[in-house]
Amino acid sequence: MPHFHIEYSANLENQVDFGELCERIRVVAAEIDTFPTAGIRVRATRVDHVAIADGNAKHGFIDLSIRLREGRPQAVKEEAVAQVFAALKNFIAPAMETHSIALSAEMRDIDATLSPKFGNIRDHMEST
């Protein structure tokens, strides 16, 4: 059940298609074995109040947080976060040519004993 949460500064809303970025992250994640497709959730949240670097309002940020159930080897997680971050960087590259943007990503394990889950998405997925 990997969750991908993108937080971004409001001043980037007109420079980046965040709906398309969510879809791009979903597609990339679905191609990585460690992320079960039925569990992928990608969302983006606009942050209206920020203070960045030297305080100049031109600066923006995009932060990608990835949470997934514990138990994967460190090397697998490192490769997965590297692939997703590369997709983020490639997607944002055109905007970074003309705008001041800080990119970051972090992957965290979810303690399964403290995170109950229930759903029926798998029952409704179209087979591919």
ROKE-290565 format. One line per field, with one value per residue (C-alpha): residue in three letters; chain; x, y, z; residue number from 1. Coordinates in steps of 0.02 Angstrom, whole numbers. Example, Ala and Ser with C-alpha at 12.3 -4.5 7.8 and 13.67 -1.06 7.14 Angstrom:
BEGIN
aa [Ala | Ser]
ch [A | A]
xx [615 | 684]
yy [-225 | -53]
zz [390 | 357]
i [1 | 2]
***
This chain:
BEGIN
aa [Met | Pro | His | Phe | His | Ile | Glu | Tyr | Ser | Ala | Asn | Leu | Glu | Asn | Gln | Val | Asp | Phe | Gly | Glu | Leu | Cys | Glu | Arg | Ile | Arg | Val | Val | Ala | Ala | Glu | Ile | Asp | Thr | Phe | Pro | Thr | Ala | Gly | Ile | Arg | Val | Arg | Ala | Thr | Arg | Val | Asp | His | Val | Ala | Ile | Ala | Asp | Gly | Asn | Ala | Lys | His | Gly | Phe | Ile | Asp | Leu | Ser | Ile | Arg | Leu | Arg | Glu | Gly | Arg | Pro | Gln | Ala | Val | Lys | Glu | Glu | Ala | Val | Ala | Gln | Val | Phe | Ala | Ala | Leu | Lys | Asn | Phe | Ile | Ala | Pro | Ala | Met | Glu | Thr | His | Ser | Ile | Ala | Leu | Ser | Ala | Glu | Met | Arg | Asp | Ile | Asp | Ala | Thr | Leu | Ser | Pro | Lys | Phe | Gly | Asn | Ile | Arg | Asp | His | Met | Glu | Ser | Thr]
ch [A | A | A | A | A | A | A | A | A | A | A | A | A | A | A | A | A | A | A | A | A | A | A | A | A | A | A | A | A | A | A | A | A | A | A | A | A | A | A | A | A | A | A | A | A | A | A | A | A | A | A | A | A | A | A | A | A | A | A | A | A | A | A | A | A | A | A | A | A | A | A | A | A | A | A | A | A | A | A | A | A | A | A | A | A | A | A | A | A | A | A | A | A | A | A | A | A | A | A | A | A | A | A | A | A | A | A | A | A | A | A | A | A | A | A | A | A | A | A | A | A | A | A | A | A | A | A | A]
xx [0 | 118 | 57 | 135 | 97 | 156 | 157 | 192 | 200 | 50 | 159 | 192 | 10 | 13 | 185 | 157 | 10 | -3 | -142 | -27 | 117 | 9 | -28 | 156 | 207 | 69 | 128 | 310 | 266 | 160 | 313 | 416 | 393 | 402 | 244 | 87 | -23 | -186 | -113 | -43 | -117 | -49 | -112 | -54 | -85 | -59 | 26 | -28 | 84 | 271 | 435 | 582 | 769 | 798 | 612 | 590 | 414 | 479 | 550 | 442 | 452 | 388 | 408 | 365 | 332 | 322 | 253 | 247 | 228 | 386 | 485 | 572 | 762 | 854 | 929 | 756 | 689 | 840 | 817 | 629 | 645 | 782 | 670 | 521 | 629 | 705 | 528 | 486 | 644 | 613 | 433 | 480 | 634 | 542 | 473 | 644 | 716 | 620 | 572 | 664 | 607 | 673 | 634 | 640 | 580 | 577 | 524 | 463 | 409 | 236 | 225 | 94 | 38 | -12 | -91 | -246 | -306 | -465 | -528 | -595 | -502 | -420 | -593 | -635 | -473 | -476 | -352 | -210]
yy [0 | 135 | 312 | 452 | 625 | 777 | 942 | 1096 | 1283 | 1376 | 1485 | 1333 | 1294 | 1383 | 1315 | 1129 | 1016 | 926 | 811 | 751 | 737 | 623 | 514 | 509 | 454 | 322 | 250 | 245 | 168 | 33 | -20 | -48 | -222 | -166 | -59 | -167 | -83 | -104 | -12 | 140 | 306 | 470 | 638 | 818 | 955 | 1139 | 1233 | 1415 | 1477 | 1450 | 1534 | 1475 | 1512 | 1701 | 1739 | 1786 | 1738 | 1678 | 1518 | 1363 | 1184 | 1011 | 878 | 697 | 586 | 398 | 285 | 96 | -57 | -109 | -263 | -221 | -231 | -65 | -86 | -114 | 44 | 145 | 91 | 123 | 299 | 338 | 287 | 388 | 540 | 531 | 533 | 685 | 776 | 738 | 797 | 960 | 997 | 1115 | 1219 | 1225 | 1309 | 1468 | 1451 | 1432 | 1262 | 1148 | 963 | 833 | 657 | 542 | 361 | 299 | 129 | 107 | -3 | -132 | -163 | 20 | 43 | -63 | -72 | -131 | -109 | -196 | -109 | -271 | -346 | -207 | -189 | -226 | -362 | -305]
zz [0 | -56 | -30 | -131 | -62 | -158 | -65 | -170 | -145 | -215 | -327 | -438 | -475 | -644 | -691 | -659 | -701 | -535 | -595 | -732 | -610 | -500 | -651 | -700 | -525 | -526 | -692 | -637 | -469 | -552 | -652 | -494 | -420 | -239 | -259 | -276 | -407 | -312 | -164 | -254 | -198 | -268 | -210 | -216 | -88 | -121 | 21 | 29 | 169 | 147 | 188 | 82 | 79 | 77 | 91 | -92 | -146 | -315 | -237 | -240 | -181 | -220 | -87 | -121 | 29 | -1 | 134 | 116 | 225 | 314 | 266 | 104 | 97 | 104 | -69 | -144 | -61 | -118 | -298 | -292 | -221 | -347 | -492 | -430 | -392 | -567 | -639 | -532 | -586 | -770 | -759 | -671 | -778 | -899 | -754 | -671 | -826 | -783 | -599 | -434 | -368 | -230 | -254 | -117 | -84 | 66 | 87 | 256 | 318 | 391 | 546 | 492 | 671 | 688 | 517 | 486 | 306 | 222 | 45 | -109 | -250 | -305 | -331 | -453 | -550 | -734 | -777 | -887]
i [1 | 2 | 3 | 4 | 5 | 6 | 7 | 8 | 9 | 10 | 11 | 12 | 13 | 14 | 15 | 16 | 17 | 18 | 19 | 20 | 21 | 22 | 23 | 24 | 25 | 26 | 27 | 28 | 29 | 30 | 31 | 32 | 33 | 34 | 35 | 36 | 37 | 38 | 39 | 40 | 41 | 42 | 43 | 44 | 45 | 46 | 47 | 48 | 49 | 50 | 51 | 52 | 53 | 54 | 55 | 56 | 57 | 58 | 59 | 60 | 61 | 62 | 63 | 64 | 65 | 66 | 67 | 68 | 69 | 70 | 71 | 72 | 73 | 74 | 75 | 76 | 77 | 78 | 79 | 80 | 81 | 82 | 83 | 84 | 85 | 86 | 87 | 88 | 89 | 90 | 91 | 92 | 93 | 94 | 95 | 96 | 97 | 98 | 99 | 100 | 101 | 102 | 103 | 104 | 105 | 106 | 107 | 108 | 109 | 110 | 111 | 112 | 113 | 114 | 115 | 116 | 117 | 118 | 119 | 120 | 121 | 122 | 123 | 124 | 125 | 126 | 127 | 128]
***
